[in-house]
Amino acid sequence: KKGNSVLLYGPSESGKTAMYCALKKGNSVLLYGPSESGKTAMYCALKKGKFCKTLSSLKEMSSIVELNSPDDKQKEEAKKVKIIDYPGHGELKNILFDERIKEVGCIVFVIDSIKFRNEKSDIALLLYELLTNPTVFNNEIPILISCNKSEVYTAVLPEKIKTELLDELNLIRDVNANEIQIEQAGNNGDEEKILLGIEGEKFKFEELPLQIQFTKCSVKTLKLDPVVEFILENIKGQ
């Protein structure tokens, strides 16, 4: 009598683990990030193909949206994808991280590149919580850090944002590493705790099991090609 499981088997480095993660993760796009970063405006732009003036969203929104590759000039190969616009308010994070994250296949993390330097500590904390979420980490859900409002000359470049975010993440990581050690010593709780990087060394993005990219974009001027390409590369479609 045969069983009811699928065995992924083959030589080392043949792609078994990547295939496992692809089969395990969801198939929706999550737009996430701090409040007033442009998530809802990006959601509207991807859905309607135009810039919409929006207010900070207080509830989750989702739609099936048809997206075309920027290279598909004739618009003949549209892919239907589910896009979820999730508020950045703290009180809603438990629902996201406990439930909704399980249906996510990739994440577009939207930040305001004009206000970045004033908000980078809060942005880093939000990103840290995302990177250390067991579902995101273990399913290797790819993340695009989308640096919005690049059309403004005072916008911070993605390369600078990457460097400064990494410094902030290391500060948060050091505090959390101590807390994890205390919990492990006391055997408190059964929840999986994830420490980024190698213990005793500075964390680097390259050490993550998941893919993380940085790009500039402009929702207002509809310069969203890198965002669309990222989504199409990582979502199978409906």
Disulfide bonds with the S-S distance in Angstrom:
Cys44-Cys52 1.86
